[in-house]
Amino acid sequence: MTARDLGDRAASRGATARKPTMADVARHAGVSLKTVSRVVNQEPHVRASLQERVQAAISALGYRRNEAAARLARGATMLTLGLVMENISNEFYSRLAAAVESAAARYEALVVFGSYEESADKERMLVESMYARGVDSLIVVPSAADHSWLAEHASLTTVFVDRVPPGLESADVVLLDDVRGGRAATEHLLARGHRRIALVSDDEGISSVHDRATGYRAALRAAGLAADDALTVRGLFDPWRVSHEVSRLLDLPDPPTAFFATNNRAAIGILQALRERPERPAYVSFDDFALADVFNPGVTVVRYDTARLARSAVDLLLNPSPSPRRVKVPVELVARGSGELPPS
């Protein structure tokens, strides 16, 4: 590192670790402040060589544009992001909301929330209501309904999280590695000797649910087993209904010895069912949840970084691109006991 680099870093950080400014970037790049402003705000007719120098200085100093200040300078109001999701009372969505709020704070942006509670009509109403009130950037966890109507709002910047929006295949989307997670959960149960593994899921019209089920079936196929439709339960959103279906499956003449739950609601339904039964089947949940490691045995889960999911969505939203982008967040299997139970 050169003496100039050290000086620039010291100037940009300072004794109180202040954030680097446009002036710091201009000094580092050896250009005018106006040139830095034009590059940062993506104005046309800036020579490529100058753009490269400014971008190199931005990377070296770790400069981030103050989106709120830029917005105010254009005569707009404080930057506000909308988050539309299925149901904030579900632990996944409440964690996602907190993570989005934290990620947006890095851009000095506000976040407003809305839950559509499994109603596609309410989802559309929330999006259009936010748009009408000046929220022009949205993060949406889409329902299984067609979303081609969003094309009517060409100026509305939208990033989708956790699911691919039907009817908008070219959208920016941040996904979990759902196929890998479903496969890892099933392979974990297969490795413990299970051959009758039930799948408990909600609507497979939702891309994430479909992909987790795809991973489940791929693992069975690789083990030389066919997926048994009699051991597959779909379209369940409520843990009480899951509990009822799990009990029904366990009452079959040839019951499953293990379960793969495609989300935390299904896992809670399995726990509710087993509370009243003598059987102790193995089970793995896609989604971690509070107290999962408190039960005896603890619940084996497919886990992921919700903060990373949120940061990726906010970064895509506030750094738009003319080409659609897909970001895939990795998952990991965490063994806590329930997935390690052998067939009875």
N, C-alpha and C positions, 0 to 999 in steps of 0.2 A: 504494500500500500504506500502511495507517495505522501510526501508532507502535505501536499495540497488536499489529498483525500482526507487525511487526518484532521486538517484544519476545517474542512467543510463539515465533517461529521461532528466535530466539537462545536462548531457554530450552530449547526442544526439541532443538536441535542441540548447543549448547554448544561449548566449545573443542575437545572431542574428538569432535564429531559423534555424540553418543549418540542412540539411537533414541528417538522420542517415546513417552511413556507415557500410560496412561489419565488420570493426574493432569494431564498437559499438555492433553489433550483436554478434560477437565472445566473447566480454567482458561480455555481458549480459548472454549468454548461458554457459560461462565457458568452451569454446572449442577453438581450434586453428582457425586462419583465413583461413587456407587451408580447414578445415572441412566445414566452412560456405560456401566457394566458391564451394565446391563439391556439397553441398545440393542445393544452389541457381541455379547452372548450371545443376542440375538433373543428376549428374554422378552416376554410379552404385557402389554397394558394400559399401554403408554407412550404418552403423548399424541403425536399426529402432529407438532405444532409442536416438541416437545422432540427427537423423532427427527430432524427436519430440521436442527436446530441442531447436534446431535451429529455427524450425518453430514457436515455442512459443515465442522466442525472436524477431523474425521478426514481429509477430503480435503485441507484446507489444510495440515495438519501432516505428511501422509504416514504416519499411524499404521497399523501392522499388528498385528492381534491375535497374541499368542504362543500358537499352537495347542497346543504341548506343555504350557505352563503351564495353559491352560484345561482340557486333558484331565486333567492331574494333579489339578487342583482338584476335578474331578468324581469323583475316586477311581479314575480309569483309569490305565493304564500309559502309557509314552512313546508318542507318536503314531508308528505304523508303517504305511507304505504298501507295498503289494505291486505288483510289476511282472511281468506274465506276457506273454511274447513268444515268437516262433517259434524263434529260435536265436541266442543271444548271440554265437556265433562269427562270424556275419555282421556286416560292418562297420556296416550301418545300425542293427542292434540294439545293438551295443556302444556306438555313439555316442549312441543314444537312452537307454540305461541311464545313461551318465555324465551326460547332460543332465537326466534326471529326478532323479538324485541331487543335482545342483547346485540344481535348482529347489526340491526338497523341503527343502534345507538352509535356505532362507529362512524356512521355517515350523518350523525345528528338529525336523524329522521324519526318521526313519530309513526306508530303502528296502531291501526284500528282493526278490531276483530269482528267476525261474524260467523255463526254456525248455522248450517242449513238443515241439520238433523235428518239426513237421508232423504230430503225432498229436493228434487231437481228444480222444481218451480221456485222454491225459496232460494236455492243457490243463485239462479238467474236474477231474482229480485234483489239479492244482496249485492251482486256485482253491478247491476244497473243503478242501484241506489248509491253505492260508493262513487261510481263514475259521475253521476249527476251532482254529487257534492264536492267534486274537484279532486277526488283520489284518482290519479292517472297512472299508478303503478300498483299492480296486484300480484300477490302470491296466492295460488289457489290449489287446494287439494280437491281435484274434480270428482264429481259423482260419476256414475256409470252412464249417464245420459249423453246424448249428442251435444257437442259444444261448438258446432259450426256457426251458431248465432253470434259468437264473439267476434266474427269477422266484421260485423256491423260497427264495431267500435275500433276502427283502425288505429286511433291515437292512444288506445289503452295498452300500456306495456304490461305483459303478463308472463309470469313464470309459474309453471305447474310443479307440484311437489308430490312425490310418492306414487303418482299414477300418471299414465299417459292419457290426455283428454281425448275421448272419442270424437272424431270429426275434425281434429286439429293435429294431425300427425307431424306437422312441421314446426310445432311450438318448442320453446325452450322448456326443458324438463329436467328436474333433479330426481333421480330414482335411487332406491336401494338395490343392491344386487340380489333381487328376490329369487331368481332361479337358483343361484348358488346356495342361498339360505335354505330353500326348501329341500334341495338335494342333500346338503350337509346334515340337516335335521333327520332326514330319512335314513341316510347312510349310518348315522350314529346309532339309530335304533336297530338297523339291520346287523350292525357289528356286534350287538348284544344278543343276537340270536332270534330276533323277532321276524316273523314272516307274515303275520296278519296285522298290518298297520293301518289303522283307520285315519282318514283325512276329515277334519272338521273345519269348515270354512264358511265365509259369507259369499257374496255375489261374485262369481267368477267372470262376470262382465267387467269387473274392476281389474285393470291390468296388473296391479301388484298381487292380488289374490290369484289371478290366472297364472302368473309366473311362478309363484310359490308352489302352486299345485303342479305346474309343469316340472319343477325340480323334484318334487315328490315322486311323480310318475317316472321320471328319468332314472332316479335311483333304484326304483323297483325293477325297471326294465334291465338295468345293468346287472342286477342281481339274479336275473332270469325269472322274475316274478311278474305276473300281470296285475294291474290295478283292479281291485274288486269293487264294482259299483255299489255292492251291498254294504261296503265299509266306507262309503263316501257320503258325507252330509254337506249340502250346499245351502247358501242363502240364509244363514243364521246370523243375526246382528245382536240378539239379546242373550246374555249368559244363562238366563233361566231356560230358554228354549234349547240352548246347547246342552245344559244339564239333562233335560228330558231325553234328548236324542242319544246322549252318551249312555244313559241307563238302558235305552232301547237296544243299542248295539251290544251292550254287555249281557243282555238277556237272550241274544241269539244262540242257537244250538252250537255254533262254532264262532265264538266271539273274538273280537280283536284282542291282542295282548299288548298293544301299544297304540298311541294316538299322536298325530301331528296336528297341532292347532295353528292355523294360519295367522292368528292375531291374538292380542292379549285378552280380548273378550271371550274368545273360544277357550282359552286356557283357564280363565276364571270359571267358566261353565263346567269344564272338566273337574276342577277342584270341588265345585259344589256337588256334582254328581257323586264323586268318590267319598265324600263325607258321610254318605248314608249307605255305602256298600262295603262288602267284605273284600272285594277284589282289589288288587294293587297293580294295575297295568302301568307300563312305562308311558311317559308323555314328554313331548318337547313343544315349546311355544315359540312362534316367531313373534318377537317383541318382548322386551324385558318389562317388568312392572314392579311397583312398590310391594315389598314384603315377599317377593319371589324367592329370596334366599332365606326367609324366616320359616317357611313351611318345612315339615319333616316328612319326606325328603324335600330339599330345596328344588325349585322348578328349573330344569335345564332349558335354556333359552337361546335363540338366535338374536344376538344383540348388535347394535350399531350406534354411531355417534350422532345423536340428534342435533347437537350444536353444529357439527360439520354439514349436516343436511341443510340447516337454516342458513349458515354462512354462504354456502354454495348458491342457494336460491337468491339471497339478497345481493350477492356479488353479480350474478347474471342480470338481475333486475336493474341495477344501477350502472351497469357497464354493457349497454345493449350492443347487439351485433346484427348485421343484416342477414346473417345465415343462422338457421336454427341450431341450437346446441343441446347436447345431452350430457349430463354429468351423472356418473354412477358412484354411489357411496358404498364402500365395502361393508361386509357383515362378518361376524364371528360367532362361533358356537361356544357357549359357556356352560360347562357341565356342573350341575349342582346336586345330582342324585336322582331326580325323577326320570331322566332319560337313560339312566344306567341300570334300572331295575330289569332283571332277566324275565323271560316268559314264565308264567306260573304254570 
